[in-house]
Amino acid sequence: MKKPLWKYTILLIVILAIILGFMFYLRKLMSSETNDAPRDYHEIKNNGILNIITEYNSLGYYVSGDSISGLQYELSQYIAKQANIEVNIILENNLAKSIEQLLSREVDIIARNIPITNDNKEFLSFTVPLSLNKQVLIQRKFDENNPDIYIDNQIHLGNKQVYVPKDASAILRLKNLSEEIAEPIYIEEEVNYTAEQLIYRVVYKDIDYAVVDYGIALKNIEEFPEIDINTDISFTQLQSWAVRQESTILLDSLNSWITKWKESH
């Protein structure tokens, strides 16, 4: 006696589901093996593309009309010529996300000014220093009609609300400063605003205080002379690009190219 047709149909569906599930497993396994594979300069050169992640601002990567500018962009183009390789630039303002993409091998270099600290050295390798930088307070200039709002010393930040970009290096400094002065500093991490956008918010009186890198502050003070950047929040720190600790050959090459680039600028 023949089995009903619907039973064969169900059996066929089950077999197809098993095959598809097995194929999906193999694909995932192969993808995992690829992600776990080392990716140093030789692998990047064979692949033909160097993936660089940077931030969108006037110091990193900035589009004005038909032209692209920014220190990180210019240096990345110099490296592309030195290495004779195509550079793929990815924009991400959140440093924590940039580090995640680096460690997962989605990108090869974080091209932004990252403070060289002992904590960062635990999982990142740094190039030769690109700059000396510090964090400064962004506020409006002293106003005789509202003198209490102006801060001329970081110890007066107690009980004030300060805005910073999400995961900014200034956060740890502000927390330590709060401990030092034995008063709370209310830190507002902004997910949707870059450092430059926080400067604009201070200018337009949406907020009173922000903390950003001195380099970015200095770049914007010409356009917005009404802001004050004279109150330091941190000491001056060395800042560099970062790569994975496994990328030793890439790091050596970057150090050589960056040193040459610095000598010519």
ABEGO torsion letter per residue (X at the ends): XBBBAAAAAAAAAAAAAAAAAAAAAAAAAAAAAAAABBBBAAAAAAAGBBBBBBBBBAABBBBBEABBBEAAAAAAAAAAAAAGBBBBBBBBABAAAAAAAAAAGABABBBBBBBBBAAAAAABBBBBBABBBBBBBBBBBBBAABAAABBABAAAABGBBBBBBBGBAAAAAAAAAAAAAGBBBBBBBBAABBAAAAAAAAAAGABABBBBBAAAAAAAAAABAABBAABBABBBBBBBBBBBAABAAAAAAAAAAAAAAAAAX
